Amino acid sequence: MPNAYLFKMMACEDRFLYIILESPGSGGFEFLVNGLNDFNHQGFHFLLPESAEHKFGPDQRESVTFWSDKESTNISFNLSKNEENTDLFLFLSPFINLSDQFESLLSQTDKPSKIEIGRIISFLDANILPEISPQFQLWLDAVAHFSDVLCISNRTNQNGKAVKMIIDRYENMRYPMEIYLISQNKKGKLLNILNPTARRITHIFDSPDLLDSEETPQNDPYLKKLANGNREKVVPIPFPL
């Protein structure tokens, strides 16, 4: 079947917002920007947290804007300042609460606009997996709940067994998200990764007309708040600043 994202690139339709989750060192930014350049796709813009340590050349600076992830009580992604017909790649921060970021993003995308959620794409550095901590596993389970795609980078013989265990975990749990092993040298999977077909468990960005009452964003287990103000499911922050 022809790739839907490829048709979108050719047709210059309304822009997509791609939400990116990543563990530090996963190379997600480099994979995306290099792949988009390889496909000669000019209409894209990256929104990166200020804590990001991504490297990019002078010719890429015009395609990058930073948002502050130093003050988690007032998260703003400035989605409206970018041009129409430009796909946005918003990188969430691994250093502040994931639920708070989705809640803030939800409040900024619930207004009529020409932006459409493309996919939620996660990048995971395989080097972390052999010594995975309980906190990291809880974080990764939350990431899998929100994700349409999980991209695992830096796979080696040394971490291959741990990578397989993670893949088996979500396949056995019947998570609908797609899983790809990626590398900077092989970006041919990019169009499949960007194909805006929803494969996520969460319904927070679905049309309210299509949802049952228990599927509303307020009832998502990672956004729902208890009477004491705590989340029903707490997402830890496993990465030190």
Sequence and secondary structure as in RCSB ss.txt:
>XXXX:A:sequence
MPNAYLFKMMACEDRFLYIILESPGSGGFEFLVNGLNDFNHQGFHFLLPESAEHKFGPDQRESVTFWSDKESTNI
SFNLSKNEENTDLFLFLSPFINLSDQFESLLSQTDKPSKIEIGRIISFLDANILPEISPQFQLWLDAVAHFSDVL
CISNRTNQNGKAVKMIIDRYENMRYPMEIYLISQNKKGKLLNILNPTARRITHIFDSPDLLDSEETPQNDPYLKK
LANGNREKVVPIPFPL
>XXXX:A:secstr
   HHHHHHHHT S EEEEEEE TT  HHHHHHHHHHHTT   EEEEEETT      GGGGGGEEEE  S TTS 
   GGGS TT EEEEE  TTS HHHHHHHHHHHHSS  S EEEEEEEEEEGGGGGG  HHHHHHHHHHHHH SEE
EEE   TTTHHHHHHHHHHHHHTT   EEEE BTTB TTHHHHH      S  TTS GGG  GGGSGGGSTTT B
 TTS BSS     S  
